[in-house]
Amino acid sequence: MSLGSGRCHYHPDRAGLGICVECRNVICVECTTQFEGINRCATCLGKRLEKARRLVARNDWSFGNLFLAALCVLIVFGGLYGLSALLAD
């Protein structure tokens, strides 16, 4: 349905209640979900959820991240140990 029709994009037989702020489609009361005080349709909320899941997965600690963190700790403590050995002489 077009934006000016006032009918729900997903249910053309129903009157539109609002407009999804992301896709700009007219949506009815059944399709409207207020998230953060803003009307969004289920499709756009699903896209936001998927994007959030990808960000969480990307921020998880993998074996490579743990190995690099341990290596950095060893380098720092090795440098401190070497510096203390130089200063002790």
C-alpha positions in Angstrom: 0.0 0.0 0.0 1.2 3.5 -0.6 2.0 5.9 2.2 -1.0 8.2 1.4 -3.6 5.5 1.4 -4.0 5.2 5.2 -4.3 1.4 5.0 -1.9 -1.0 6.6 0.9 -2.1 4.4 0.7 -5.7 5.7 -3.1 -5.8 6.1 -4.7 -3.7 3.3 -8.2 -4.3 4.8 -7.3 -2.5 8.0 -6.9 1.2 8.7 -3.4 2.4 9.4 -2.5 3.5 13.0 1.0 4.9 12.4 4.1 4.8 10.2 7.1 2.7 10.8 10.0 5.1 11.3 12.5 2.8 9.4 10.7 1.5 6.3 8.1 4.4 6.3 5.2 1.9 5.7 1.7 2.6 7.1 1.0 0.0 9.8 -2.1 -1.0 11.7 -2.5 -1.5 15.5 -1.7 -5.2 15.2 1.5 -4.5 13.3 2.7 -1.6 15.4 5.3 -2.3 18.1 6.6 0.6 20.1 10.3 0.2 20.8 12.2 3.0 22.5 8.9 5.0 22.2 8.9 4.8 18.4 6.6 2.9 16.1 8.3 0.1 14.2 6.9 -2.9 12.2 7.8 -6.5 12.9 10.0 -6.7 9.8 12.2 -3.7 10.8 12.3 -4.9 14.4 13.5 -8.3 13.1 16.3 -6.6 11.1 17.4 -4.6 14.2 17.5 -7.8 16.3 19.6 -9.6 13.7 22.0 -6.6 13.5 22.3 -6.6 17.3 23.0 -10.4 17.4 25.7 -10.0 14.8 27.3 -7.2 17.0 27.2 -9.4 20.1 28.7 -12.4 18.2 31.5 -10.2 16.9 32.4 -9.0 20.4 32.6 -12.5 21.8 36.0 -13.7 22.9 37.5 -16.2 20.5 40.6 -18.4 21.0 42.6 -16.0 18.9 41.5 -13.0 21.0 42.4 -14.9 24.2 45.8 -15.9 22.8 46.6 -12.3 21.8 45.6 -11.0 25.2 47.8 -13.6 26.9 50.7 -12.8 24.6 50.3 -9.0 25.4 50.3 -9.7 29.1 53.5 -11.9 28.8 55.2 -9.1 26.8 54.3 -6.5 29.4 55.4 -8.6 32.3 58.6 -9.7 30.5 59.4 -6.1 29.8 58.9 -5.1 33.4 61.0 -8.1 34.5 63.8 -7.1 32.1 63.7 -3.5 33.2 63.8 -4.5 36.9 66.8 -6.7 36.2 68.6 -3.8 34.5 67.9 -1.5 37.3 69.0 -4.0 39.9 72.6 -4.1 38.4 
